[in-house]
Amino acid sequence: MKLIKILFFSFTVINCNAFALNLDGTWKSDFNSTVEFNTANVKLEDKQRNFLSELFGKLLVTYKNGVMKLSMPSSKVTVKGELQDFEGFEQQQAYKIVIQNKNTIVLETTDEDGKKNIALLKFENEDKYWIYLPNSSDDWMQLHIREFFVRQK
């Protein structure tokens, strides 16, 4: 009986969530993880891959009190072989957590026009998650493009 209790306790501890999911704070796009995953797993033309790579690593997302703020700085990107201006943006969306388990959060976001979207955030640890791009668009979702984010300390 004592052995059963020890095994049960060990199994419970091993299978417990080792980290608590908490979105509060600012998260930055992780260029290296994003490009590494997409290069190995996503079937894109070189020009598509290069264009996206010029955008990754810049987006900041801040979650606080049910509001998600997205901040993307202006930058230069290559379009048809020429450097072009990419206009940055700042926008806010309301969000609520629809479902959460030990390594996943499903968010429902509502943009300024009242349009709702679903976003699935998969956590690798308490300070890193990835999301499919863009959130719930059927055309892009099938490409399985991921963008990784790391918590800013």
C-alpha positions as CSV (number, residue, x, y, z in Angstrom):
1,M,0.0,0.0,0.0
2,K,2.8,2.4,0.8
3,L,4.4,1.7,-2.6
4,I,1.1,2.5,-4.3
5,K,0.9,5.8,-2.5
6,I,4.5,6.7,-3.5
7,L,3.8,5.8,-7.1
8,F,0.6,7.8,-7.1
9,F,2.3,10.8,-5.6
10,S,5.2,10.5,-8.1
11,F,2.9,10.2,-11.0
12,T,0.8,13.2,-9.9
13,V,3.9,15.4,-9.4
14,I,5.4,14.4,-12.7
15,N,2.1,15.1,-14.6
16,C,1.3,18.4,-12.8
17,N,1.8,21.6,-14.7
18,A,5.3,22.7,-14.0
19,F,4.4,26.3,-14.7
20,A,1.4,28.5,-14.4
21,L,0.1,30.1,-17.5
22,N,-0.2,33.8,-17.1
23,L,-0.5,36.2,-20.1
24,D,-0.1,39.4,-18.2
25,G,2.8,41.5,-19.4
26,T,4.6,42.2,-22.7
27,W,5.7,39.5,-25.1
28,K,8.0,40.0,-28.1
29,S,8.1,38.0,-31.3
30,D,11.0,35.5,-31.1
31,F,12.8,35.9,-34.5
32,N,15.1,32.8,-34.2
33,S,12.5,30.3,-33.0
34,T,10.0,31.5,-35.6
35,V,12.3,31.4,-38.6
36,E,13.8,28.1,-37.5
37,F,10.4,26.4,-37.2
38,N,9.0,27.9,-40.4
39,T,12.1,27.1,-42.5
40,A,12.0,23.5,-41.4
41,N,8.2,22.9,-41.5
42,V,6.4,25.4,-43.8
43,K,6.2,25.0,-47.5
44,L,6.6,28.6,-48.8
45,E,8.3,30.1,-51.8
46,D,11.6,31.7,-51.0
47,K,10.2,35.2,-51.7
48,Q,7.3,34.5,-49.2
49,R,9.7,33.1,-46.6
50,N,12.1,36.1,-47.0
51,F,9.2,38.6,-46.7
52,L,7.9,37.1,-43.5
53,S,11.4,36.8,-42.1
54,E,11.8,40.6,-42.4
55,L,8.7,41.1,-40.3
56,F,9.3,38.5,-37.5
57,G,11.0,39.5,-34.3
58,K,9.5,43.0,-34.1
59,L,5.9,42.7,-32.9
60,L,5.2,43.4,-29.2
61,V,2.0,42.1,-27.6
62,T,0.9,43.4,-24.2
63,Y,-1.9,41.7,-22.3
64,K,-3.5,43.5,-19.4
65,N,-6.9,43.6,-17.9
66,G,-8.7,42.0,-20.9
67,V,-7.0,44.3,-23.4
68,M,-4.4,43.1,-25.9
69,K,-2.2,45.8,-27.4
70,L,-0.2,45.1,-30.5
71,S,2.7,47.3,-31.4
72,M,4.6,46.8,-34.7
73,P,7.3,49.4,-35.6
74,S,7.7,50.7,-39.1
75,S,10.5,49.0,-41.1
76,K,11.7,48.2,-44.6
77,V,10.8,45.0,-46.4
78,T,11.7,43.6,-49.7
79,V,8.8,43.4,-52.2
80,K,9.6,42.2,-55.8
81,G,13.3,42.7,-55.1
82,E,13.0,46.3,-53.9
83,L,13.0,47.8,-50.4
84,Q,9.7,49.2,-49.5
85,D,8.3,50.9,-46.4
86,F,6.2,48.8,-44.1
87,E,4.0,51.0,-42.1
88,G,4.0,50.0,-38.4
89,F,0.9,50.0,-36.3
90,E,-0.6,50.0,-32.9
91,Q,-3.9,48.6,-32.1
92,Q,-5.9,47.3,-29.2
93,Q,-8.3,44.4,-28.9
94,A,-10.4,43.1,-26.1
95,Y,-9.7,39.5,-25.3
96,K,-11.1,36.8,-23.0
97,I,-9.7,33.4,-22.2
98,V,-12.2,30.8,-23.5
99,I,-10.3,27.7,-22.6
100,Q,-7.1,27.0,-20.7
101,N,-5.3,23.9,-19.7
102,K,-1.7,23.2,-18.6
103,N,0.0,24.3,-21.8
104,T,-2.7,26.0,-24.0
105,I,-4.8,29.1,-23.9
106,V,-7.6,29.8,-26.4
107,L,-8.4,33.5,-26.7
108,E,-11.4,35.1,-28.2
109,T,-10.4,38.6,-29.4
110,T,-12.7,41.4,-30.5
111,D,-11.3,44.0,-32.8
112,E,-12.4,47.7,-33.0
113,D,-15.1,46.8,-35.5
114,G,-16.6,44.1,-33.2
115,K,-15.2,41.2,-35.3
116,K,-14.4,38.2,-33.2
117,N,-11.4,35.9,-33.8
118,I,-10.1,32.8,-32.0
119,A,-6.4,32.5,-31.2
120,L,-4.7,29.3,-29.9
121,L,-1.6,29.9,-27.9
122,K,0.6,26.9,-27.2
123,F,3.1,27.3,-24.4
124,E,6.5,25.7,-24.4
125,N,7.1,27.1,-20.9
126,E,5.8,30.0,-18.8
127,D,7.8,32.5,-20.8
128,K,7.4,31.2,-24.4
129,Y,4.4,30.4,-26.6
130,W,3.6,30.1,-30.3
131,I,0.6,30.9,-32.3
132,Y,-0.5,30.0,-35.8
133,L,-0.6,33.0,-38.2
134,P,-2.9,34.6,-38.7
135,N,-5.2,33.5,-35.9
136,S,-8.3,32.1,-37.5
137,S,-8.0,32.7,-41.2
138,D,-8.6,29.5,-43.1
139,D,-6.3,30.3,-46.0
140,W,-3.2,30.9,-43.9
141,M,-4.0,28.5,-41.2
142,Q,-3.4,25.5,-43.5
143,L,0.2,26.6,-44.1
144,H,0.9,26.1,-40.4
145,I,3.1,29.2,-40.1
146,R,3.9,29.7,-36.4
147,E,5.2,32.8,-34.7
148,F,6.9,32.4,-31.3
149,F,6.7,34.9,-28.5
150,V,8.9,35.3,-25.4
151,R,7.9,37.2,-22.3
152,Q,9.9,40.4,-21.7
153,K,11.3,40.8,-18.2
